[in-house]
Amino acid sequence: MTDLAQRFPENPILLPKDLKSSSAALQVISLLNPGTFSYQGKTWLLIRVAESVKQREGFVYVPVHNSEGTTDYIEIPLNDPDLISNDARVFRYKGLDYLTTVSHLRLVCSNDGLHFEEPEGYPTIFGSGPAERFGIEDCRVSQIGDTYYLTFTAVSENGVAVGLKTTKDWKTFESHGLILPPHNKDCAIFEEKINGKFYALHRPSSVDLGGNFIWLAESPDGLHWGNHKCIVKTRPGHWDSARVGGGASPIKTDQGWLEIYHGANEKHQYCLGAFLMDLEDPSIVRARTIDPIMVPLETYELSGFFGFVVFTNGHVREGDKLTVYYGAADEFVCGAHFSVSEILAVLTPV
């Protein structure tokens, strides 16, 4: 397998211990999958911070947001026959699924793209309302004009959906609710209109028919989405055989719209690949990588809260250099450099 990533020697660049918990009752378990953007001459990350209740021996505590926006806890004895807890990420209790952590979004910024700190005066973004009761996750950030579009995964007992917020100054936000209903995630809006329309990648799912495929949607205003088309599917026997999902906003090149995506196999091992969409009609996929462009290789990618994972939904481009910020092993924030031309060179026409 080809691995084109030039990892930061300093990886991981952020660890769970580097950020304080949002309350004394919670502890930071993982830092995951940051959205990335440039603002006021700095590189910013919008990190998913996953927290959990400090556990008491013999019990598990499941954190959930209540209607007031604070956190409640469901206490379950470990010996309860209705509890299934063989996945570090999800508990199943009395036929319902609960996350073992609750996530919010936290801003950090950097002058050099390597050393990050939390700035003063910028809010933490928490889930609120019934559609976000189990938290908000994996935000993609797209800039169109002077407006930043934040698409994120909203999680509740009713399913996994796509929420949207917009901002111009990162201090005040307008919430637009759910723009795509369950079950959907991995939504990234293109950073310019094509023929007068907004476009976005997203990932609806079905457990019975179809699969975890990447779809394309279009919109007249960035809020109301339709004309959905399935454009990238899983490939049996490959590294992306079980699921695929889009990363950050597609990158405009002379050859087409380049998208870095994640794929996983039946063992839930996550790698990164790429595909290329037509410039004028992004529903047409021109090429795709056969092998991954990044594979979990380092210890911090192979071992953590959930090992053998590299997952990105944020990058910064400077000419041919693409700096990708990614989550490793569902626990650490890391960085790597890629060459856009090298990625384009390993694409195979479809």
Secondary structure, DSSP 8 states (H G I E B T S, - for coil): -----EE-TT--SB-GGGS--SSTTEEEEEEEEEEEEEETTEEEEEEEEEEEE---TTEEEEEEE-TTSSEEEEEEETT-TTEE--SSSEEEETTEEEESSEEEEEEEEESSSSS-B--TT---B---SGGGTTBEEEEEEEEETTEEEEEEEEEETTEEEEEEEEESSSSS-EEEEEEE-SSEEEEEE-SS-BTTBEEEEEEE--SSSS-B-EEEEEESSSSS-EEEEEEE---TTSTTSSEEEE-SS-EE-SS-EEEEEEEE-TT--EEEEEEEE-SS-TTSEEEEESS-SB---SHHHHSSSS-SBEEEEEEEEETTEEEEEEEETTTEEEEEEEEHHHHHHTEEE-
